[in-house]
Amino acid sequence: MKNYLRYAVPACISSAVLLYVCAGFSVYAGQSPSEALRAEVDLLVSAAYELADEKLPCKVKTRGKAKMLKWEDVDKCLHKANERIDWEELARKLDLILEDKRFQRVDVISAIESSLSAHAVPYEKVFRVKNMEALLPLTNSVLKFLPPESLMGLPVYDKSGERVGTFSGKYAYDRSGGLTMANSFSISHFQYTDLKGRMQAPTTKLLLDSFGVPWKGARSQPGFRLPSDELVPKR
């Protein structure tokens, strides 16, 4: 048995193919099932973030009176980072953990969500910005990758540079792209508390550079969080 352990441990470390086998071994190495679950999920999620982060930060410039970061550069940077991940392969490996009888499905999903949030990348490591007085545009893509707790309480400005309120969270706006439900999809949107204390949402659903928050307030906050939509099958 000792000889087996001596050769099995390096195999677990060096080969992603043996991840599922290693899952069973980790408990015997002194970890509880919950610790093993968190470690296995975190290993996969952290590797995905490493791929996404390879070409970050992206250099972005500003435009307009409000010195808004160019929304085209911001969106392109976020989507390129997201596309560097092999989502199908990552989902397949996480699905092996979901199928593991030792773990409750709700605990696996919780571990995935927790790990995705824990590794979220601060904006200052996503975008390279020279002008500290710039505004980060609240595009649909920025909101898609935004951790739920980020940017809360920051002032919101319109593209003219006028303050309209305070950032109060994001939400999903369901939209239909055809005649059937199969063509429906979600767009990330946001709400803000206006200067009179009323909750508001932008009237336009396509957000480009209509609104933004101060870069100097957003830069240290988690900004790029990988979405879980493609990782957690709804079944």
Secondary structure, DSSP 8 states (H G I E B T S, - for coil): -HHHHHHHHHHHHH-GGGHHHHHHHHHHTT--HHHHHHHHHHHHHHHHHHHHTTT-SEE--EETTTTEE-HHHHHHHHHHHHHTS-HHHHHHHHHHHHT-TTS-HHHHHHHHHHHHHHT-EEGGGTEE-S-TT-EEE--HHHHHT--TTTTTT-EEEETTS-EEEEEEEEEEEEEE-SSSGGGEEEEEEEEEEETTS-EE--S-SS-SSSEEEEHHHHTTSEEE---STTTS---
